[in-house]
């Protein structure tokens, strides 16, 4: 049975390649699960959209009679019973998947929000004082330093490649695009490490899974279009 992945029908250029439905797509490609894309408008939010996702966000999926939102919950559900969520290391994989969201991404998203407000205040609100932006950046660096030590002697975060790596790598890609992985060689290598699913969707590029891939959906078909990453647009 095909999974239906709900995403936005359109986003501006700057977040293309970094939207969170990419981590769900990567998971589906890794487990070779068929899926279709259904789009929802970004504005106004429809009642149908809110029935699937009460906050009117994406991604969300429908898998048979089950609907799910939140990318971490979706990835855990999809990898159930697969090698990406091995029974013997299930707790560890879940721990690191949640750490990616609740420790790394929660720090980076606050900092990225400030960076984007400095570039596009008309979209992201008033810019923060420079000292606040720097404080937020240093918080991110502290998280990266800890993760760098962990990844210095391993390829993947818990043994073999797992659901935790999908979420962690996708989180780190945003930080890398802002140039903040430069002093973290183990993390840079981690993000660049190729996987079959990311190669299928990323056309084998050497900047990590799905890097620079801007997705468009038309009539339920999955389509891939090339959008430059932030570091390439500078």
VENJOBEL-V581696 format. One record per backbone hydrogen bond with DSSP energy under -1.0 kcal/mol. NH is the residue of the N-H (numbers start at 1). CO is the residue of the C=O. If there is no record, write none. Layout:
# VENJOBEL-V581696
nh=NH co=CO
nh=NH co=CO
This chain:
# VENJOBEL-V581696
nh=3 co=34
nh=4 co=62
nh=5 co=36
nh=6 co=60
nh=7 co=38
nh=9 co=40
nh=16 co=13
nh=18 co=15
nh=22 co=19
nh=25 co=21
nh=26 co=22
nh=27 co=23
nh=28 co=24
nh=29 co=25
nh=30 co=26
nh=31 co=27
nh=33 co=28
nh=36 co=3
nh=37 co=220
nh=38 co=5
nh=40 co=7
nh=50 co=46
nh=51 co=47
nh=53 co=49
nh=56 co=53
nh=60 co=6
nh=61 co=68
nh=62 co=4
nh=63 co=66
nh=66 co=63
nh=68 co=61
nh=74 co=70
nh=75 co=71
nh=76 co=72
nh=77 co=73
nh=78 co=74
nh=79 co=75
nh=82 co=79
nh=85 co=82
nh=89 co=86
nh=93 co=89
nh=94 co=90
nh=95 co=91
nh=96 co=92
nh=97 co=93
nh=98 co=94
nh=99 co=95
nh=100 co=96
nh=101 co=97
nh=102 co=98
nh=103 co=99
nh=104 co=99
nh=105 co=100
nh=108 co=104
nh=109 co=105
nh=111 co=107
nh=112 co=108
nh=113 co=109
nh=114 co=110
nh=115 co=111
nh=116 co=112
nh=117 co=113
nh=118 co=114
nh=119 co=115
nh=120 co=116
nh=123 co=120
nh=124 co=120
nh=125 co=121
nh=133 co=129
nh=134 co=130
nh=135 co=131
nh=136 co=132
nh=137 co=133
nh=138 co=134
nh=139 co=135
nh=140 co=136
nh=141 co=137
nh=142 co=138
nh=143 co=139
nh=144 co=140
nh=145 co=141
nh=146 co=142
nh=147 co=143
nh=148 co=144
nh=149 co=145
nh=150 co=146
nh=151 co=147
nh=154 co=151
nh=163 co=84
nh=166 co=162
nh=167 co=163
nh=168 co=164
nh=169 co=165
nh=170 co=166
nh=171 co=167
nh=172 co=168
nh=173 co=169
nh=176 co=172
nh=177 co=173
nh=179 co=176
nh=180 co=175
nh=184 co=181
nh=188 co=184
nh=189 co=185
nh=190 co=186
nh=191 co=187
nh=192 co=188
nh=193 co=189
nh=199 co=195
nh=200 co=196
nh=201 co=197
nh=202 co=198
nh=205 co=202
nh=211 co=208
nh=213 co=210
nh=214 co=225
nh=216 co=223
nh=218 co=221
nh=221 co=218
nh=223 co=216
nh=225 co=214
nh=227 co=212
nh=233 co=229
